[in-house]
Amino acid sequence: MIQAPLIVLIVDDEKDFVEMLSQRMQDDGHVVRVAYNADEGLESLAEQEPDVVVLDIRMPGMDGIAALRKIRARHPLVEVVLLTGHGSAETAVEGLKLGAYDYLQKPTKYEALLETLKAARARKADQEERIRKAEARSLLRRSGDL
């Protein structure tokens, strides 16, 4: 079965990590955009929504938790996977409560990250499908066909 490529935005201040991960994902046929801080990431999201955002927690300026709050408010269907090398249980819980799909520690195996991103995209697609069905039912009700 052929799978559509993931459309991913990586937001992380570690340039080497971002370049390595984005190159590997692109080599696997995925579409990747990058941002090196939260503000750049939010700008990129405003231009085009990806399936999933990989978001570092600790960055200079706006941290990942503050960025997650803004992403959830402005782009509620975009899934976010938090990724950090400096995580704590409290940060993980806070991120998940704010609506992150998952929380992974660096270093993480590429295959595990990719599976998490695919699962996050599947959840996004499911949410979009439920919205389409609800909108269709609403249109049918208004037209009197239901």
Secondary structure by P-SEA (a helix, b strand, c coil): ccccccbbbbbccaaaaaaaaaaaaaaabbbbbbbccaaaaaaaaaaccccccccccccccccaaaaaaaaaaccccbbbbbbbccccaaaaaaaaaacccccccccccaaaaaaaaaaaaaaaaaaaaaaaaaaaaaaaaaaccc
